[in-house]
Amino acid sequence: MKVTLDPERCVGAGHCVLSAATVFDQDETDGIVLLLDPEPAAHLADAVLEAADLCPARAILVTTPGGRPA
């Protein structure tokens, strides 16, 4: 699994951090998402997919190793 971000779309809601705190963080100054781990371990897949699903701005893209959307 590979995670990419579009920080310009982020609205700083923080759902990603609540879902997968070892993969995402927020900038302390503006609350915009930060990617801590672009290739998280398999055991984090459900949490990362939940983060992407809950993101109100659709700023998180999760793809499979083959490059298809997860």
PQR file of N, CA, C, O and H, with PARSE charges and radii, in Angstrom:
ATOM      1  N   MET A   1       0.841  -1.166   0.000 -0.4000 1.5000
ATOM      2  CA  MET A   1       0.000   0.000   0.000 -0.0000 2.0000
ATOM      3  C   MET A   1       0.885   1.227   0.000  0.5500 1.7000
ATOM      4  O   MET A   1       1.900   1.290   0.693 -0.5500 1.4000
ATOM      5  N   LYS A   2       0.475   2.203  -0.796 -0.4000 1.5000
ATOM      6  CA  LYS A   2       1.207   3.467  -0.842 -0.0000 2.0000
ATOM      7  C   LYS A   2       0.219   4.603  -0.596  0.5500 1.7000
ATOM      8  O   LYS A   2      -0.891   4.603  -1.129 -0.5500 1.4000
ATOM      9  H   LYS A   2      -0.350   2.152  -1.359  0.4000 1.0000
ATOM     10  N   VAL A   3       0.637   5.563   0.212 -0.4000 1.5000
ATOM     11  CA  VAL A   3      -0.219   6.695   0.560 -0.0000 2.0000
ATOM     12  C   VAL A   3       0.395   7.967  -0.007  0.5500 1.7000
ATOM     13  O   VAL A   3       1.588   8.225   0.150 -0.5500 1.4000
ATOM     14  H   VAL A   3       1.539   5.563   0.645  0.4000 1.0000
ATOM     15  N   THR A   4      -0.438   8.747  -0.665 -0.4000 1.5000
ATOM     16  CA  THR A   4      -0.011  10.072  -1.126 -0.0000 2.0000
ATOM     17  C   THR A   4      -1.047  11.095  -0.657  0.5500 1.7000
ATOM     18  O   THR A   4      -2.198  10.762  -0.378 -0.5500 1.4000
ATOM     19  H   THR A   4      -1.407   8.537  -0.793  0.4000 1.0000
ATOM     20  N   LEU A   5      -0.607  12.324  -0.581 -0.4000 1.5000
ATOM     21  CA  LEU A   5      -1.458  13.411  -0.099 -0.0000 2.0000
ATOM     22  C   LEU A   5      -1.543  14.530  -1.113  0.5500 1.7000
ATOM     23  O   LEU A   5      -0.650  14.725  -1.939 -0.5500 1.4000
ATOM     24  H   LEU A   5       0.328  12.595  -0.808  0.4000 1.0000
ATOM     25  N   ASP A   6      -2.639  15.257  -1.027 -0.4000 1.5000
ATOM     26  CA  ASP A   6      -2.761  16.532  -1.725 -0.0000 2.0000
ATOM     27  C   ASP A   6      -2.997  17.571  -0.635  0.5500 1.7000
ATOM     28  O   ASP A   6      -4.145  17.898  -0.335 -0.5500 1.4000
ATOM     29  H   ASP A   6      -3.364  15.099  -0.356  0.4000 1.0000
ATOM     30  N   PRO A   7      -1.927  18.092  -0.039 -0.5600 1.5000
ATOM     31  CA  PRO A   7      -2.076  19.003   1.094  0.2800 2.0000
ATOM     32  C   PRO A   7      -2.866  20.263   0.762  0.5500 1.7000
ATOM     33  O   PRO A   7      -3.430  20.891   1.658 -0.5500 1.4000
ATOM     34  N   GLU A   8      -2.916  20.637  -0.498 -0.4000 1.5000
ATOM     35  CA  GLU A   8      -3.677  21.836  -0.866 -0.0000 2.0000
ATOM     36  C   GLU A   8      -5.181  21.611  -0.719  0.5500 1.7000
ATOM     37  O   GLU A   8      -5.945  22.570  -0.604 -0.5500 1.4000
ATOM     38  H   GLU A   8      -2.458  20.128  -1.226  0.4000 1.0000
ATOM     39  N   ARG A   9      -5.607  20.352  -0.722 -0.4000 1.5000
ATOM     40  CA  ARG A   9      -7.034  20.055  -0.539 -0.0000 2.0000
ATOM     41  C   ARG A   9      -7.399  19.933   0.938  0.5500 1.7000
ATOM     42  O   ARG A   9      -8.565  20.090   1.302 -0.5500 1.4000
ATOM     43  H   ARG A   9      -4.987  19.573  -0.815  0.4000 1.0000
ATOM     44  N   CYS A  10      -6.407  19.652   1.795 -0.4000 1.5000
ATOM     45  CA  CYS A  10      -6.651  19.397   3.211 -0.0000 2.0000
ATOM     46  C   CYS A  10      -7.334  20.595   3.879  0.5500 1.7000
ATOM     47  O   CYS A  10      -6.959  21.747   3.663 -0.5500 1.4000
ATOM     48  H   CYS A  10      -5.460  19.524   1.499  0.4000 1.0000
ATOM     49  N   VAL A  11      -8.349  20.286   4.696 -0.4000 1.5000
ATOM     50  CA  VAL A  11      -9.049  21.335   5.441 -0.0000 2.0000
ATOM     51  C   VAL A  11      -8.730  21.258   6.938  0.5500 1.7000
ATOM     52  O   VAL A  11      -9.305  21.998   7.737 -0.5500 1.4000
ATOM     53  H   VAL A  11      -8.653  19.350   4.871  0.4000 1.0000
ATOM     54  N   GLY A  12      -7.819  20.367   7.310 -0.4000 1.5000
ATOM     55  CA  GLY A  12      -7.371  20.276   8.696 -0.0000 2.0000
ATOM     56  C   GLY A  12      -8.387  19.670   9.656  0.5500 1.7000
ATOM     57  O   GLY A  12      -8.373  19.980  10.847 -0.5500 1.4000
ATOM     58  H   GLY A  12      -7.352  19.766   6.661  0.4000 1.0000
ATOM     59  N   ALA A  13      -9.257  18.820   9.160 -0.4000 1.5000
ATOM     60  CA  ALA A  13     -10.283  18.216  10.015 -0.0000 2.0000
ATOM     61  C   ALA A  13      -9.680  17.271  11.052  0.5500 1.7000
ATOM     62  O   ALA A  13     -10.219  17.140  12.150 -0.5500 1.4000
ATOM     63  H   ALA A  13      -9.269  18.567   8.193  0.4000 1.0000
ATOM     64  N   GLY A  14      -8.580  16.618  10.721 -0.4000 1.5000
ATOM     65  CA  GLY A  14      -7.885  15.757  11.673 -0.0000 2.0000
ATOM     66  C   GLY A  14      -8.388  14.335  11.777  0.5500 1.7000
ATOM     67  O   GLY A  14      -7.899  13.579  12.616 -0.5500 1.4000
ATOM     68  H   GLY A  14      -8.142  16.725   9.829  0.4000 1.0000
ATOM     69  N   HIS A  15      -9.344  13.945  10.961 -0.4000 1.5000
ATOM     70  CA  HIS A  15      -9.840  12.559  11.015 -0.0000 2.0000
ATOM     71  C   HIS A  15      -8.725  11.566  10.712  0.5500 1.7000
ATOM     72  O   HIS A  15      -8.702  10.467  11.266 -0.5500 1.4000
ATOM     73  H   HIS A  15      -9.742  14.559  10.280  0.4000 1.0000
ATOM     74  N   CYS A  16      -7.812  11.945   9.844 -0.4000 1.5000
ATOM     75  CA  CYS A  16      -6.714  11.050   9.472 -0.0000 2.0000
ATOM     76  C   CYS A  16      -5.828  10.732  10.679  0.5500 1.7000
ATOM     77  O   CYS A  16      -5.418   9.587  10.872 -0.5500 1.4000
ATOM     78  H   CYS A  16      -7.830  12.837   9.394  0.4000 1.0000
ATOM     79  N   VAL A  17      -5.543  11.729  11.468 -0.4000 1.5000
ATOM     80  CA  VAL A  17      -4.692  11.527  12.644 -0.0000 2.0000
ATOM     81  C   VAL A  17      -5.413  10.656  13.669  0.5500 1.7000
ATOM     82  O   VAL A  17      -4.795   9.805  14.310 -0.5500 1.4000
ATOM     83  H   VAL A  17      -5.875  12.659  11.311  0.4000 1.0000
ATOM     84  N   LEU A  18      -6.696  10.864  13.820 -0.4000 1.5000
ATOM     85  CA  LEU A  18      -7.459  10.050  14.769 -0.0000 2.0000
ATOM     86  C   LEU A  18      -7.546   8.594  14.317  0.5500 1.7000
ATOM     87  O   LEU A  18      -7.602   7.685  15.145 -0.5500 1.4000
ATOM     88  H   LEU A  18      -7.198  11.555  13.299  0.4000 1.0000
ATOM     89  N   SER A  19      -7.557   8.377  13.018 -0.4000 1.5000
ATOM     90  CA  SER A  19      -7.666   7.008  12.489 -0.0000 2.0000
ATOM     91  C   SER A  19      -6.331   6.289  12.440  0.5500 1.7000
ATOM     92  O   SER A  19      -6.258   5.099  12.744 -0.5500 1.4000
ATOM     93  H   SER A  19      -7.512   9.116  12.345  0.4000 1.0000
ATOM     94  N   ALA A  20      -5.274   6.997  12.062 -0.4000 1.5000
ATOM     95  CA  ALA A  20      -3.966   6.353  11.868 -0.0000 2.0000
ATOM     96  C   ALA A  20      -2.856   7.321  12.296  0.5500 1.7000
ATOM     97  O   ALA A  20      -2.201   7.945  11.462 -0.5500 1.4000
ATOM     98  H   ALA A  20      -5.334   7.964  11.815  0.4000 1.0000
ATOM     99  N   ALA A  21      -2.667   7.426  13.583 -0.4000 1.5000
ATOM    100  CA  ALA A  21      -1.725   8.403  14.138 -0.0000 2.0000
ATOM    101  C   ALA A  21      -0.262   8.106  13.827  0.5500 1.7000
ATOM    102  O   ALA A  21       0.578   9.001  13.924 -0.5500 1.4000
ATOM    103  H   ALA A  21      -3.199   6.918  14.260  0.4000 1.0000
ATOM    104  N   THR A  22       0.058   6.871  13.457 -0.4000 1.5000
ATOM    105  CA  THR A  22       1.452   6.580  13.112 -0.0000 2.0000
ATOM    106  C   THR A  22       1.741   6.863  11.639  0.5500 1.7000
ATOM    107  O   THR A  22       2.893   6.822  11.205 -0.5500 1.4000
ATOM    108  H   THR A  22      -0.624   6.144  13.378  0.4000 1.0000
ATOM    109  N   VAL A  23       0.696   7.148  10.883 -0.4000 1.5000
ATOM    110  CA  VAL A  23       0.866   7.420   9.455 -0.0000 2.0000
ATOM    111  C   VAL A  23       0.682   8.910   9.149  0.5500 1.7000
ATOM    112  O   VAL A  23       1.342   9.458   8.265 -0.5500 1.4000
ATOM    113  H   VAL A  23      -0.239   7.181  11.235  0.4000 1.0000
ATOM    114  N   PHE A  24      -0.223   9.555   9.891 -0.4000 1.5000
ATOM    115  CA  PHE A  24      -0.536  10.960   9.636 -0.0000 2.0000
ATOM    116  C   PHE A  24      -0.319  11.808  10.874  0.5500 1.7000
ATOM    117  O   PHE A  24      -0.437  11.341  12.006 -0.5500 1.4000
ATOM    118  H   PHE A  24      -0.759   9.110  10.608  0.4000 1.0000
ATOM    119  N   ASP A  25       0.005  13.076  10.622 -0.4000 1.5000
ATOM    120  CA  ASP A  25       0.071  14.073  11.689 -0.0000 2.0000
ATOM    121  C   ASP A  25      -0.452  15.368  11.093  0.5500 1.7000
ATOM    122  O   ASP A  25      -0.747  15.443   9.900 -0.5500 1.4000
ATOM    123  H   ASP A  25       0.102  13.456   9.702  0.4000 1.0000
ATOM    124  N   GLN A  26      -0.562  16.381  11.932 -0.4000 1.5000
ATOM    125  CA  GLN A  26      -0.994  17.687  11.449 -0.0000 2.0000
ATOM    126  C   GLN A  26       0.062  18.711  11.781  0.5500 1.7000
ATOM    127  O   GLN A  26       0.674  18.667  12.849 -0.5500 1.4000
ATOM    128  H   GLN A  26      -0.322  16.320  12.901  0.4000 1.0000
ATOM    129  N   ASP A  27       0.276  19.643  10.852 -0.4000 1.5000
ATOM    130  CA  ASP A  27       1.198  20.747  11.084 -0.0000 2.0000
ATOM    131  C   ASP A  27       0.673  21.583  12.252  0.5500 1.7000
ATOM    132  O   ASP A  27      -0.507  21.930  12.300 -0.5500 1.4000
ATOM    133  H   ASP A  27      -0.222  19.679   9.985  0.4000 1.0000
ATOM    134  N   GLU A  28       1.552  21.895  13.178 -0.4000 1.5000
ATOM    135  CA  GLU A  28       1.125  22.634  14.368 -0.0000 2.0000
ATOM    136  C   GLU A  28       0.681  24.051  14.065  0.5500 1.7000
ATOM    137  O   GLU A  28      -0.076  24.635  14.840 -0.5500 1.4000
ATOM    138  H   GLU A  28       2.510  21.613  13.140  0.4000 1.0000
ATOM    139  N   THR A  29       1.135  24.619  12.954 -0.4000 1.5000
ATOM    140  CA  THR A  29       0.785  26.009  12.669 -0.0000 2.0000
ATOM    141  C   THR A  29      -0.535  26.165  11.921  0.5500 1.7000
ATOM    142  O   THR A  29      -1.304  27.084  12.201 -0.5500 1.4000
ATOM    143  H   THR A  29       1.750  24.144  12.325  0.4000 1.0000
ATOM    144  N   ASP A  30      -0.797  25.268  10.970 -0.4000 1.5000
ATOM    145  CA  ASP A  30      -2.014  25.450  10.170 -0.0000 2.0000
ATOM    146  C   ASP A  30      -2.939  24.230  10.163  0.5500 1.7000
ATOM    147  O   ASP A  30      -4.019  24.281   9.575 -0.5500 1.4000
ATOM    148  H   ASP A  30      -0.171  24.521  10.743  0.4000 1.0000
ATOM    149  N   GLY A  31      -2.531  23.140  10.807 -0.4000 1.5000
ATOM    150  CA  GLY A  31      -3.387  21.966  10.898 -0.0000 2.0000
ATOM    151  C   GLY A  31      -3.434  21.111   9.652  0.5500 1.7000
ATOM    152  O   GLY A  31      -4.187  20.139   9.596 -0.5500 1.4000
ATOM    153  H   GLY A  31      -1.653  23.099  11.285  0.4000 1.0000
ATOM    154  N   ILE A  32      -2.648  21.454   8.661 -0.4000 1.5000
ATOM    155  CA  ILE A  32      -2.632  20.690   7.411 -0.0000 2.0000
ATOM    156  C   ILE A  32      -1.944  19.345   7.636  0.5500 1.7000
ATOM    157  O   ILE A  32      -0.970  19.241   8.381 -0.5500 1.4000
ATOM    158  H   ILE A  32      -2.036  22.243   8.706  0.4000 1.0000
ATOM    159  N   VAL A  33      -2.474  18.328   6.977 -0.4000 1.5000
ATOM    160  CA  VAL A  33      -1.980  16.969   7.151 -0.0000 2.0000
ATOM    161  C   VAL A  33      -0.501  16.840   6.752  0.5500 1.7000
ATOM    162  O   VAL A  33      -0.030  17.455   5.795 -0.5500 1.4000
ATOM    163  H   VAL A  33      -3.265  18.413   6.371  0.4000 1.0000
ATOM    164  N   LEU A  34       0.198  16.020   7.525 -0.4000 1.5000
ATOM    165  CA  LEU A  34       1.578  15.642   7.242 -0.0000 2.0000
ATOM    166  C   LEU A  34       1.613  14.129   7.111  0.5500 1.7000
ATOM    167  O   LEU A  34       0.964  13.421   7.881 -0.5500 1.4000
ATOM    168  H   LEU A  34      -0.185  15.520   8.303  0.4000 1.0000
ATOM    169  N   LEU A  35       2.350  13.644   6.161 -0.4000 1.5000
ATOM    170  CA  LEU A  35       2.473  12.205   5.957 -0.0000 2.0000
ATOM    171  C   LEU A  35       3.742  11.708   6.640  0.5500 1.7000
ATOM    172  O   LEU A  35       4.851  12.088   6.263 -0.5500 1.4000
ATOM    173  H   LEU A  35       2.877  14.219   5.536  0.4000 1.0000
ATOM    174  N   LEU A  36       3.570  10.861   7.643 -0.4000 1.5000
ATOM    175  CA  LEU A  36       4.704  10.329   8.399 -0.0000 2.0000
ATOM    176  C   LEU A  36       5.252   9.052   7.785  0.5500 1.7000
ATOM    177  O   LEU A  36       6.447   8.772   7.873 -0.5500 1.4000
ATOM    178  H   LEU A  36       2.670  10.553   7.950  0.4000 1.0000
ATOM    179  N   ASP A  37       4.359   8.271   7.153 -0.4000 1.5000
ATOM    180  CA  ASP A  37       4.769   6.967   6.621 -0.0000 2.0000
ATOM    181  C   ASP A  37       4.045   6.709   5.302  0.5500 1.7000
ATOM    182  O   ASP A  37       2.894   6.272   5.310 -0.5500 1.4000
ATOM    183  H   ASP A  37       3.388   8.498   7.081  0.4000 1.0000
ATOM    184  N   PRO A  38       4.699   6.970   4.167 -0.5600 1.5000
ATOM    185  CA  PRO A  38       4.034   6.805   2.867  0.2800 2.0000
ATOM    186  C   PRO A  38       3.801   5.349   2.464  0.5500 1.7000
ATOM    187  O   PRO A  38       3.027   5.082   1.544 -0.5500 1.4000
ATOM    188  N   GLU A  39       4.457   4.409   3.136 -0.4000 1.5000
ATOM    189  CA  GLU A  39       4.250   2.993   2.843 -0.0000 2.0000
ATOM    190  C   GLU A  39       4.035   2.241   4.158  0.5500 1.7000
ATOM    191  O   GLU A  39       4.908   1.503   4.615 -0.5500 1.4000
ATOM    192  H   GLU A  39       5.085   4.625   3.883  0.4000 1.0000
ATOM    193  N   PRO A  40       2.868   2.438   4.751 -0.5600 1.5000
ATOM    194  CA  PRO A  40       2.616   1.826   6.066  0.2800 2.0000
ATOM    195  C   PRO A  40       2.548   0.304   6.003  0.5500 1.7000
ATOM    196  O   PRO A  40       2.253  -0.282   4.962 -0.5500 1.4000
ATOM    197  N   ALA A  41       2.824  -0.309   7.128 -0.4000 1.5000
ATOM    198  CA  ALA A  41       2.778  -1.775   7.252 -0.0000 2.0000
ATOM    199  C   ALA A  41       1.356  -2.279   7.009  0.5500 1.7000
ATOM    200  O   ALA A  41       0.376  -1.555   7.185 -0.5500 1.4000
ATOM    201  H   ALA A  41       3.064   0.167   7.974  0.4000 1.0000
ATOM    202  N   ALA A  42       1.279  -3.532   6.601 -0.4000 1.5000
ATOM    203  CA  ALA A  42      -0.011  -4.136   6.248 -0.0000 2.0000
ATOM    204  C   ALA A  42      -1.013  -4.103   7.404  0.5500 1.7000
ATOM    205  O   ALA A  42      -2.214  -3.962   7.177 -0.5500 1.4000
ATOM    206  H   ALA A  42       2.075  -4.120   6.458  0.4000 1.0000
ATOM    207  N   HIS A  43      -0.536  -4.229   8.619 -0.4000 1.5000
ATOM    208  CA  HIS A  43      -1.479  -4.234   9.746 -0.0000 2.0000
ATOM    209  C   HIS A  43      -2.155  -2.878   9.952  0.5500 1.7000
ATOM    210  O   HIS A  43      -3.112  -2.780  10.720 -0.5500 1.4000
ATOM    211  H   HIS A  43       0.440  -4.343   8.804  0.4000 1.0000
ATOM    212  N   LEU A  44      -1.675  -1.835   9.280 -0.4000 1.5000
ATOM    213  CA  LEU A  44      -2.286  -0.499   9.375 -0.0000 2.0000
ATOM    214  C   LEU A  44      -3.260  -0.213   8.238  0.5500 1.7000
ATOM    215  O   LEU A  44      -3.835   0.873   8.171 -0.5500 1.4000
ATOM    216  H   LEU A  44      -0.898  -1.914   8.656  0.4000 1.0000
ATOM    217  N   ALA A  45      -3.445  -1.175   7.349 -0.4000 1.5000
ATOM    218  CA  ALA A  45      -4.255  -0.944   6.148 -0.0000 2.0000
ATOM    219  C   ALA A  45      -5.678  -0.469   6.476  0.5500 1.7000
ATOM    220  O   ALA A  45      -6.155   0.502   5.889 -0.5500 1.4000
ATOM    221  H   ALA A  45      -2.978  -2.058   7.403  0.4000 1.0000
ATOM    222  N   ASP A  46      -6.342  -1.133   7.390 -0.4000 1.5000
ATOM    223  CA  ASP A  46      -7.717  -0.739   7.718 -0.0000 2.0000
ATOM    224  C   ASP A  46      -7.769   0.691   8.259  0.5500 1.7000
ATOM    225  O   ASP A  46      -8.664   1.456   7.901 -0.5500 1.4000
ATOM    226  H   ASP A  46      -5.954  -1.922   7.866  0.4000 1.0000
ATOM    227  N   ALA A  47      -6.832   1.045   9.104 -0.4000 1.5000
ATOM    228  CA  ALA A  47      -6.813   2.389   9.681 -0.0000 2.0000
ATOM    229  C   ALA A  47      -6.540   3.442   8.606  0.5500 1.7000
ATOM    230  O   ALA A  47      -7.152   4.511   8.615 -0.5500 1.4000
ATOM    231  H   ALA A  47      -6.105   0.423   9.395  0.4000 1.0000
ATOM    232  N   VAL A  48      -5.635   3.147   7.692 -0.4000 1.5000
ATOM    233  CA  VAL A  48      -5.311   4.097   6.616 -0.0000 2.0000
ATOM    234  C   VAL A  48      -6.496   4.253   5.659  0.5500 1.7000
ATOM    235  O   VAL A  48      -6.811   5.363   5.232 -0.5500 1.4000
ATOM    236  H   VAL A  48      -5.139   2.279   7.685  0.4000 1.0000
ATOM    237  N   LEU A  49      -7.136   3.158   5.334 -0.4000 1.5000
ATOM    238  CA  LEU A  49      -8.313   3.234   4.455 -0.0000 2.0000
ATOM    239  C   LEU A  49      -9.444   4.001   5.134  0.5500 1.7000
ATOM    240  O   LEU A  49     -10.172   4.749   4.482 -0.5500 1.4000
ATOM    241  H   LEU A  49      -6.880   2.256   5.681  0.4000 1.0000
ATOM    242  N   GLU A  50      -9.586   3.814   6.422 -0.4000 1.5000
ATOM    243  CA  GLU A  50     -10.603   4.573   7.169 -0.0000 2.0000
ATOM    244  C   GLU A  50     -10.270   6.066   7.123  0.5500 1.7000
ATOM    245  O   GLU A  50     -11.155   6.898   6.921 -0.5500 1.4000
ATOM    246  H   GLU A  50      -8.994   3.206   6.951  0.4000 1.0000
ATOM    247  N   ALA A  51      -8.996   6.397   7.311 -0.4000 1.5000
ATOM    248  CA  ALA A  51      -8.584   7.803   7.258 -0.0000 2.0000
ATOM    249  C   ALA A  51      -8.911   8.419   5.905  0.5500 1.7000
ATOM    250  O   ALA A  51      -9.430   9.533   5.833 -0.5500 1.4000
ATOM    251  H   ALA A  51      -8.278   5.722   7.475  0.4000 1.0000
ATOM    252  N   ALA A  52      -8.608   7.696   4.840 -0.4000 1.5000
ATOM    253  CA  ALA A  52      -8.901   8.208   3.498 -0.0000 2.0000
ATOM    254  C   ALA A  52     -10.400   8.361   3.284  0.5500 1.7000
ATOM    255  O   ALA A  52     -10.858   9.325   2.671 -0.5500 1.4000
ATOM    256  H   ALA A  52      -8.187   6.791   4.898  0.4000 1.0000
ATOM    257  N   ASP A  53     -11.158   7.392   3.799 -0.4000 1.5000
ATOM    258  CA  ASP A  53     -12.617   7.437   3.634 -0.0000 2.0000
ATOM    259  C   ASP A  53     -13.233   8.584   4.416  0.5500 1.7000
ATOM    260  O   ASP A  53     -14.187   9.204   3.948 -0.5500 1.4000
ATOM    261  H   ASP A  53     -10.786   6.609   4.297  0.4000 1.0000
ATOM    262  N   LEU A  54     -12.706   8.878   5.600 -0.4000 1.5000
ATOM    263  CA  LEU A  54     -13.267   9.933   6.444 -0.0000 2.0000
ATOM    264  C   LEU A  54     -12.812  11.334   6.058  0.5500 1.7000
ATOM    265  O   LEU A  54     -13.412  12.318   6.490 -0.5500 1.4000
ATOM    266  H   LEU A  54     -11.930   8.374   5.981  0.4000 1.0000
ATOM    267  N   CYS A  55     -11.774  11.435   5.261 -0.4000 1.5000
ATOM    268  CA  CYS A  55     -11.249  12.755   4.895 -0.0000 2.0000
ATOM    269  C   CYS A  55     -12.315  13.534   4.108  0.5500 1.7000
ATOM    270  O   CYS A  55     -12.694  13.122   3.012 -0.5500 1.4000
ATOM    271  H   CYS A  55     -11.287  10.636   4.910  0.4000 1.0000
ATOM    272  N   PRO A  56     -12.799  14.653   4.659 -0.5600 1.5000
ATOM    273  CA  PRO A  56     -13.859  15.396   3.978  0.2800 2.0000
ATOM    274  C   PRO A  56     -13.392  16.088   2.700  0.5500 1.7000
ATOM    275  O   PRO A  56     -14.211  16.446   1.854 -0.5500 1.4000
ATOM    276  N   ALA A  57     -12.089  16.276   2.556 -0.4000 1.5000
ATOM    277  CA  ALA A  57     -11.561  16.960   1.368 -0.0000 2.0000
ATOM    278  C   ALA A  57     -10.997  15.991   0.339  0.5500 1.7000
ATOM    279  O   ALA A  57     -10.543  16.404  -0.728 -0.5500 1.4000
ATOM    280  H   ALA A  57     -11.424  15.985   3.244  0.4000 1.0000
ATOM    281  N   ARG A  58     -11.028  14.691   0.662 -0.4000 1.5000
ATOM    282  CA  ARG A  58     -10.464  13.673  -0.231 -0.0000 2.0000
ATOM    283  C   ARG A  58      -8.998  14.010  -0.576  0.5500 1.7000
ATOM    284  O   ARG A  58      -8.578  13.929  -1.731 -0.5500 1.4000
ATOM    285  H   ARG A  58     -11.397  14.356   1.529  0.4000 1.0000
ATOM    286  N   ALA A  59      -8.254  14.384   0.446 -0.4000 1.5000
ATOM    287  CA  ALA A  59      -6.852  14.758   0.265 -0.0000 2.0000
ATOM    288  C   ALA A  59      -5.900  13.575   0.366  0.5500 1.7000
ATOM    289  O   ALA A  59      -4.699  13.721   0.140 -0.5500 1.4000
ATOM    290  H   ALA A  59      -8.596  14.450   1.383  0.4000 1.0000
ATOM    291  N   ILE A  60      -6.435  12.392   0.708 -0.4000 1.5000
ATOM    292  CA  ILE A  60      -5.601  11.202   0.897 -0.0000 2.0000
ATOM    293  C   ILE A  60      -5.909  10.207  -0.211  0.5500 1.7000
ATOM    294  O   ILE A  60      -7.066   9.862  -0.448 -0.5500 1.4000
ATOM    295  H   ILE A  60      -7.411  12.273   0.892  0.4000 1.0000
ATOM    296  N   LEU A  61      -4.862   9.753  -0.886 -0.4000 1.5000
ATOM    297  CA  LEU A  61      -5.011   8.733  -1.921 -0.0000 2.0000
ATOM    298  C   LEU A  61      -4.227   7.498  -1.493  0.5500 1.7000
ATOM    299  O   LEU A  61      -3.039   7.582  -1.183 -0.5500 1.4000
ATOM    300  H   LEU A  61      -3.921  10.034  -0.693  0.4000 1.0000
ATOM    301  N   VAL A  62      -4.897   6.361  -1.480 -0.4000 1.5000
ATOM    302  CA  VAL A  62      -4.271   5.091  -1.116 -0.0000 2.0000
ATOM    303  C   VAL A  62      -4.288   4.207  -2.346  0.5500 1.7000
ATOM    304  O   VAL A  62      -5.334   4.008  -2.964 -0.5500 1.4000
ATOM    305  H   VAL A  62      -5.862   6.293  -1.732  0.4000 1.0000
ATOM    306  N   THR A  63      -3.118   3.675  -2.702 -0.4000 1.5000
ATOM    307  CA  THR A  63      -3.021   2.799  -3.860 -0.0000 2.0000
ATOM    308  C   THR A  63      -2.399   1.463  -3.461  0.5500 1.7000
ATOM    309  O   THR A  63      -1.683   1.352  -2.466 -0.5500 1.4000
ATOM    310  H   THR A  63      -2.268   3.837  -2.200  0.4000 1.0000
ATOM    311  N   THR A  64      -2.700   0.465  -4.273 -0.4000 1.5000
ATOM    312  CA  THR A  64      -2.128  -0.863  -4.057 -0.0000 2.0000
ATOM    313  C   THR A  64      -0.696  -0.863  -4.602  0.5500 1.7000
ATOM    314  O   THR A  64      -0.292   0.087  -5.272 -0.5500 1.4000
ATOM    315  H   THR A  64      -3.281   0.556  -5.081  0.4000 1.0000
ATOM    316  N   PRO A  65       0.079  -1.928  -4.317 -0.5600 1.5000
ATOM    317  CA  PRO A  65       1.428  -1.991  -4.871  0.2800 2.0000
ATOM    318  C   PRO A  65       1.457  -1.900  -6.403  0.5500 1.7000
ATOM    319  O   PRO A  65       2.455  -1.458  -6.973 -0.5500 1.4000
ATOM    320  N   GLY A  66       0.386  -2.308  -7.067 -0.4000 1.5000
ATOM    321  CA  GLY A  66       0.297  -2.204  -8.520 -0.0000 2.0000
ATOM    322  C   GLY A  66      -0.110  -0.826  -9.010  0.5500 1.7000
ATOM    323  O   GLY A  66      -0.177  -0.595 -10.217 -0.5500 1.4000
ATOM    324  H   GLY A  66      -0.425  -2.667  -6.604  0.4000 1.0000
ATOM    325  N   GLY A  67      -0.382   0.091  -8.091 -0.4000 1.5000
ATOM    326  CA  GLY A  67      -0.731   1.460  -8.447 -0.0000 2.0000
ATOM    327  C   GLY A  67      -2.213   1.723  -8.610  0.5500 1.7000
ATOM    328  O   GLY A  67      -2.617   2.832  -8.961 -0.5500 1.4000
ATOM    329  H   GLY A  67      -0.327  -0.097  -7.110  0.4000 1.0000
ATOM    330  N   ARG A  68      -3.042   0.691  -8.352 -0.4000 1.5000
ATOM    331  CA  ARG A  68      -4.489   0.910  -8.457 -0.0000 2.0000
ATOM    332  C   ARG A  68      -5.030   1.488  -7.154  0.5500 1.7000
ATOM    333  O   ARG A  68      -4.494   1.203  -6.083 -0.5500 1.4000
ATOM    334  H   ARG A  68      -2.714  -0.210  -8.066  0.4000 1.0000
ATOM    335  N   PRO A  69      -6.083   2.294  -7.234 -0.5600 1.5000
ATOM    336  CA  PRO A  69      -6.684   2.823  -6.008  0.2800 2.0000
ATOM    337  C   PRO A  69      -7.134   1.691  -5.089  0.5500 1.7000
ATOM    338  O   PRO A  69      -7.734   0.717  -5.543 -0.5500 1.4000
ATOM    339  N   ALA A  70      -6.845   1.821  -3.814 -0.4000 1.5000
ATOM    340  CA  ALA A  70      -7.238   0.799  -2.841 -0.0000 2.0000
ATOM    341  C   ALA A  70      -8.682   0.985  -2.429  0.5500 1.7000
ATOM    342  O   ALA A  70      -9.195   0.219  -1.614 -0.5500 1.4000
ATOM    343  H   ALA A  70      -6.358   2.612  -3.445  0.4000 1.0000
TER
END
